[in-house]
C-alpha cells in the first residue's frame, strides 16, 4: 500500500512502554503509518500541526495537561478522530467515559490484570480503522438533571434488545434518556472493555430514569431495568419460569467480539420471539446483523440507526442489507419510536 493511502496515526501517552507497544503493533499492519509519538499534549499539539495525522490515540492521565482537557481543546480547534487508551483502574473510568461524551470515538484498556497486551493488540488496529472513517459528532452537553419522560402503559412481557459498537456509548445513552422509569425490560450489548462496562452502566444509572446495571449471571429481566453486558463476556436471555433472566458467560468471540450483539439477539429471538424489539446502533463491522435477521424472522420488531446519524455506519448497514431492519431511523427518533411501538 502506498504511503498516501495509509492511515496516519499519532500516539499520545506518557508511558514509553505503551508508546512502544502501540507503535510496534501498528507498524506491523500494512495500512497504518505511525507518524509520531508524544509523551504529553504539548508535544502532541506540535506534531498534529506538523505531521497531520488522520487519527490520534490518547491517554487520559498525563503530565502537564490531562488528556480530557487536551481532548476538549482539540475538538474545539482541530477536530479529529480520537481513540482513548486508558488505564482499566476504576478511578480512571469516569474521566474516560467523559472523554467519550466530549467526542472521542472509542475506548481501549491498557494492559492490566486480566486484560493483556494480547487483548489490546487484537483490538487496536480494528478500532483505529473504525475511528479513521468515523463521522465526528457535534457534542451536545448532557443535561445537568435527569429528564422526566412521561410515564405510560406498555405491553406486558416485552423485551428490548439494543446492540452498539463504535460511537455507541453516546448513542445508547441518548436513547435510554428518552425512556420513562417503567419502560419494558431492556438488554444492552455495547462493545466495551472490562471495567469500563461497569462504569458505563453506573453512569447511565445516574443519568437515566431507568435502573441501569452491569449484568450478572442470573439477573432478573424486568420492567424498569436495563442490563448491560459486561466487557469480555457474552450476555444471553434465558426463560425462567414465567419470566426471564440473563446468562452471562465466557465463550469464543463472535464477529470478533465478546460480548457479541449477535449472541444477545439470537438468544432474544429464541426465547422472546414476537415479544421482543431489536435496535441496532452505530458500529464497525457486522455484529448484530445476522442476529437481528433472526429476531425479525421470529416476529420481533426491528430498528436500525440511519447512516447520517451514525458515527460508523457498519453494523446497521449490514442489517439493512440483509433485510433485518423493519425501520431505519435517525438516532433522535429511536427513543420515540420505541415508546410508540410498545405503548398499549
Secondary structure, 3 states (H helix, E strand, C coil): CCHHHCEEEEEECCCHHHHHHHHHHHHCCCCEEEEEEECCHHHHHHHHHHHCCCEEEECCCCCCCCHHHHHHHHHHHCCCEEEEEECCCHHHHHHHHHHHHCCCCEEEECCECCECHHHHHHHHHHHHHHHHCCCCCCCCCCCCCCCCCCCCCECCCCEEEEEECCCHHHHHHHHHCCCCCCCCEEEEEECCCCCHHHHHHHHHHHHCCCEEEECCCCCEECCCEEEECCCCCEEEEEEECCEEEEEEECCCCECCECCCHHHHHHHHHHHHHHHEEEEECCECCCCCHHHHHHHHHCCCEEEEECCCCCCCECHHHHHHHCCCCCEEECHHHHHHHHHHHHEC
